[in-house]
């Protein structure tokens, strides 16, 4: 009986060793097409949540209402540039999307509503649809008010530097 038990135990150890050696194939073998350790990472998309390709301006608190008090104003920082001359302008952003097609379609829809230039600006990963270009902050704020009165309540003012 002891010999049978030893024989079964020895056979199980040999089978276990063969099984564990067979699980880890050498890199580049034909059976090692998919790496099981990283197979599920392909399906994981850090930025891929429901509605990610839609308008990203929906929950922007600064775009909801106009500023009520002088103390609520957030001043734009002043920059000193030594050797290079920087042109600064202000524009109103209406829409942002990761899809260039959505941005182009939105631009075509709203282009006829504005006398100002409507452009698409790409800054990874978003395509941004902006309207107008003013040289001063006061003109930019006036343009923003006009755009909001047209029904684009989530629009906001952006600073552009060239």
Secondary structure, 3 states (H helix, E strand, C coil): CHHHHHHHHHHHHHHHHHHHHHHCCCCCCCCCCCCCCCHHHHHCCCCCCCCCCCCCCCCCHHHCCCCCCHHHCCCCCCCCCCCCCCCEEEEEEEEEECCHHHHHHHHHHHHHHCCCCEEEEEECCEEEEEEEEECCHHHHHHHHHHHHHCCCCCCEEEEEEC
